[in-house]
């Protein structure tokens, strides 16, 4: 007996799960998904400890699996200290600044990717 039906199973490609029509994930780019993911893992505290570390790890893992971790010349997109500073900024921010911080992360992804 299969644990997940083929309709719900994750695809083998690095593109992620299939888009569900009518949700924010179906309209979002991989950069937007990863920016939101970093924000919400850090801010919502889904784990008892290590939310900034786990969020940063998942951020880098998602970027790597989607081919966004390195610039075209092979240098890393994010310096270690830039990711640490971003994670700390998100953790200490006011929840009302959510959209601002997500846009900041998106801008860092665009600047780093050029």
Wavefront OBJ file of the C-alpha trace (Angstrom):
o trace
v 0.000 0.000 0.000
v 1.424 3.361 -1.011
v 1.746 5.973 1.692
v 0.866 8.826 -0.651
v -1.079 8.681 -3.838
v 0.704 9.754 -6.991
v -1.491 12.848 -7.052
v -0.194 14.016 -3.660
v 3.363 12.763 -3.962
v 6.144 15.290 -4.365
v 7.679 15.336 -7.825
v 11.220 14.095 -8.367
v 12.334 17.416 -9.830
v 13.709 20.285 -7.763
v 10.766 22.464 -8.685
v 8.913 21.571 -5.494
v 5.384 20.358 -4.900
v 2.743 20.872 -7.554
v 1.036 24.238 -7.463
v -2.466 24.274 -6.072
v -4.710 26.577 -8.024
v -6.138 29.446 -6.037
v -3.408 29.570 -3.374
v -0.578 32.035 -2.874
v 1.902 29.255 -3.628
v 0.552 28.816 -7.152
v 1.264 32.475 -7.956
v 4.558 32.855 -6.118
v 8.055 32.585 -7.513
v 10.661 30.378 -5.826
v 12.310 33.525 -4.456
v 9.034 34.672 -2.894
v 8.409 31.229 -1.421
v 11.848 31.081 0.181
v 11.595 34.646 1.535
v 8.225 33.879 3.120
v 9.540 30.562 4.434
v 12.511 32.201 6.139
v 10.287 34.839 7.707
v 7.625 32.453 8.985
v 9.977 29.783 10.368
v 11.825 32.432 12.341
v 8.797 34.456 13.417
v 6.189 31.754 14.122
v 8.506 29.568 16.265
v 7.342 26.154 15.038
v 10.233 24.504 16.920
v 11.062 24.602 20.621
v 14.598 25.851 19.970
v 16.797 26.835 17.047
v 14.203 28.543 14.857
v 16.734 30.985 13.356
v 19.199 28.171 12.633
v 16.527 25.887 11.200
v 14.996 28.711 9.159
v 18.409 29.669 7.776
v 19.199 26.035 6.946
v 15.863 25.558 5.166
v 16.428 28.846 3.317
v 19.808 27.661 2.018
v 18.484 24.173 1.256
v 15.569 25.567 -0.778
v 17.865 27.941 -2.670
v 20.267 25.089 -3.402
v 17.563 22.707 -4.626
v 16.153 25.393 -6.917
v 19.523 26.410 -8.348
v 19.458 29.820 -6.675
v 22.182 29.401 -4.050
v 25.141 30.519 -6.163
v 25.711 33.289 -8.668
v 26.406 32.249 -12.279
v 30.167 32.476 -11.613
v 29.823 29.979 -8.731
v 30.299 32.367 -5.823
v 27.764 32.101 -2.983
v 24.668 34.273 -3.213
v 24.727 35.106 0.504
v 27.716 35.700 2.710
v 27.426 33.894 6.049
v 27.279 37.142 8.010
v 24.534 38.532 5.710
v 22.301 35.546 6.406
v 22.965 35.799 10.153
v 22.133 39.517 10.114
v 18.937 38.881 8.114
v 17.801 36.133 10.502
v 18.439 38.356 13.532
v 16.616 41.256 11.892
v 13.580 39.076 11.217
v 13.623 37.696 14.763
v 13.728 41.145 16.370
v 11.281 42.841 13.996
v 7.743 43.906 14.752
v 5.156 41.501 13.237
v 3.541 44.480 11.488
v 6.689 44.790 9.359
v 6.213 41.349 7.789
v 5.761 42.522 4.202
v 8.661 44.960 4.491
v 11.002 42.218 5.677
v 9.865 39.788 2.986
v 10.539 42.488 0.370
v 13.964 43.077 1.948
v 14.826 39.378 1.640
v 13.604 39.407 -1.970
v 15.802 42.430 -2.714
v 18.789 40.681 -1.161
v 18.127 37.680 -3.403
v 17.975 39.897 -6.504
v 21.054 41.939 -5.638
v 23.007 38.834 -4.725
v 21.955 37.059 -7.911
v 23.275 39.714 -10.289
l 1 2 3 4 5 6 7 8 9 10 11 12 13 14 15 16 17 18 19 20 21 22 23 24 25 26 27 28 29 30 31 32 33 34 35 36 37 38 39 40 41 42 43 44 45 46 47 48 49 50 51 52 53 54 55 56 57 58 59 60 61 62 63 64 65 66 67 68 69 70 71 72 73 74 75 76 77 78 79 80 81 82 83 84 85 86 87 88 89 90 91 92 93 94 95 96 97 98 99 100 101 102 103 104 105 106 107 108 109 110 111 112 113 114
